[in-house]
Amino acid sequence: MYRSHNCGELNASHINTEVTLAGWVQKSRDKGFMNWVDLRDRYGITQLIFDEGRSETSVFELAKTLGREFVIQVKGTVIEREAKNKNMATGEIEILVTELTILNASLTPPFTIEDETDGGEDIRMKYRYLDIRRNPVKNSLMFRHKVAMEVRKYLSDLDFCEVETPYLIKSTPEGARDFVVPSRMNVGQFYALPQSPQTFKQLLMVGGMDKYFQIVKCFRDEDLRADRQPEFTQIDCEMAFVEQEDILNIFEGLTRHLLKEIKGIEVDKFPRITYEHAMKTYGNDKPDIRFGMEFGELNEFAQHKEFPVFNAAELVVGIAVPGAGSYTRKEIDALIDWVKRPQVGASGMVYAKCNEDGTYKSSVDKFYDQEDLNNWAKITGAKPGDMIFVLSGPADKTRAQLSALRMEVATRLGLRNPAVFAPLWVVDFPLLEFDEESGRYHAMHHPFTSPKPEDMHLLETNPGKVRANAYDMVLNGNEIGGGSIRIHDKATQQLMFKYLGFTEEDAKAQFGFLMDAFQFGAPPHGGLAFGLDRLVAILGGQETIRDFIAFPKNNSGRDVMIDAPAAIDETQLRELNIMLSGK
């Protein structure tokens, strides 16, 4: 037996108990006649004491050779600790060691295995197995496990059945690039790794499974950022014989359950807003509603006033920033420079200060009088002491720029409190979006999303106005889940393929198996998928997902620990009938 107890469970009730512990040496303190060692495992830290007067000479001398991260086993007696540590669960006791075995020596680690480490991100990624020993990463992985278990419990209690779907599938156009896998037994043919189990969960509904879920890996070969990895995990769900309201209620319930069980927070019914309202009010389809600063459209009171910049704009729109009336000119200029960065792309910014005495001072006083600026304040909801920031230009582009500014200002003002949770539903997404580059419409979600029946007639005359039976759940400015009611009949699916530019042959080649299945009694069905990585990170109070993934990739999609992706040798290439270009 390597251990009778773990390093986090011993306390004063165990005094005089003989115990066996095993773990890693966190640190040691050699005082000459006495040596203390902190022994660590996943569960905590226990202090060991080696005493020249009470320990055998061989054990006492061996303890002096211990280095950081040595793996050891000790046997000894639990005794009361003289200098108690109230910050440790085991701080009342220590182990007087009678036997010491070095199970494995360790090189000096390249960074300190402490909560606050001296290791940068690159070195910690390279030695991820060491980084996992640190409490912040270890606790994040355990937190992820807790969330996943609560998800399984909630859905299983509602009669959902967890079903695995294949990883080696067929490449289909779903928006992002596929990762492809060559088939040795089928020369010149390739599998694709699934971007999602979309078609399989629909086939499970055709198969009568009724309520399906899966915590599943998905793969997309796309550019990375802090909240995106080439492989990620979804909580994937599908239900038969449901309408949109059924799905929203169940998965709002799941989110409420997680907030209560994981965070101890009770949340009322989630607000619902339309996609159109989200874009006009917040400038994006995943608004952060922990704070206000809603958009106010100012065309009526900003145009035709001799100011050519606003007169030439499709949209003039502003936000009222609470308390920003005290901003210095230097702070305002810094924000103007911020919106002019290429990442945001605004040509400039107009501002108007709302003085405490009810007057206004703006950067465009030459063109606008106090009445005009008072109207700006009314529309944006500005109060004395606030500042109104105004952008103008093409409508969609300007809303996106102001949305970025809104989030930046909120961050600077400390309004994005990670301990506050503000979920909502965004509904009534457009079914299609026009792509200027290809000159045709694409599915905003995927080709299997059902249009709203009352909008079907618009497919011929105004396809951009057709709304989908689609919905996203948003939490603190992040889309954490999305789904739709699916098309379940062959005729409507063929019509959808037509408007997406598929020929009949293309549709059959790509999705013939699904179309065939629809002819054998497909039920009405719909579903939703949560991004587990992002959901866990937000619940854990973080913006990025990496620390909640055991072995993440870096921003170049590389695993620097195992050095992947990597070249394969010529023998493997020949077996796969692959010839690399340039060779």
Sequence and secondary structure as in RCSB ss.txt:
>XXXX:A:sequence
MYRSHNCGELNASHINTEVTLAGWVQKSRDKGFMNWVDLRDRYGITQLIFDEGRSETSVFELAKTLGREFVIQVK
GTVIEREAKNKNMATGEIEILVTELTILNASLTPPFTIEDETDGGEDIRMKYRYLDIRRNPVKNSLMFRHKVAME
VRKYLSDLDFCEVETPYLIKSTPEGARDFVVPSRMNVGQFYALPQSPQTFKQLLMVGGMDKYFQIVKCFRDEDLR
ADRQPEFTQIDCEMAFVEQEDILNIFEGLTRHLLKEIKGIEVDKFPRITYEHAMKTYGNDKPDIRFGMEFGELNE
FAQHKEFPVFNAAELVVGIAVPGAGSYTRKEIDALIDWVKRPQVGASGMVYAKCNEDGTYKSSVDKFYDQEDLNN
WAKITGAKPGDMIFVLSGPADKTRAQLSALRMEVATRLGLRNPAVFAPLWVVDFPLLEFDEESGRYHAMHHPFTS
PKPEDMHLLETNPGKVRANAYDMVLNGNEIGGGSIRIHDKATQQLMFKYLGFTEEDAKAQFGFLMDAFQFGAPPH
GGLAFGLDRLVAILGGQETIRDFIAFPKNNSGRDVMIDAPAAIDETQLRELNIMLSGK
>XXXX:A:secstr
   SS TT   GGGTT EEEEEEEEEEEEE SSEEEEEEEETTEEEEEEEETTTS HHHHHHHTT  TT EEEEE
EEEEE SS  TTSTTTTEEEEEEEEEEEE     SS  SSS S  HHHHHHTHHHHTTSHHHHHHHHHHHHHHHH
HHHHHHHTT EE    SSB    SSSB  EEE SSSTT EEE  S  HHHHHHHHHTT  EEEEEEEEE B   B
TTB SEEEEEEEEEES  HHHHHHHHHHHHHHHHHHHH        EEEHHHHHHHHSSSS   SS    EE HH
HHSSSS HHHHT SEEEEEEETTGGG  HHHHHHHHHHHTSTTT  S  EEEEE TTS EEETTTTT  HHHHHH
HHHHHT  TT EEEEEEESHHHHHHHHHHHHHHHHHHTT   TT   EEEEE  BSEEEETTTTEEEESS TTB 
B GGGTTHHHH GGG BBSEEEEEETTEEEEEEEEB  SHHHHHHHHHHTT  HHHHHHHHHHHHHHHTTT   E
EEEEEEHHHHHHHHTT S SGGGSSS   TTS BTTTTBS    HHHHHHTT   TT 
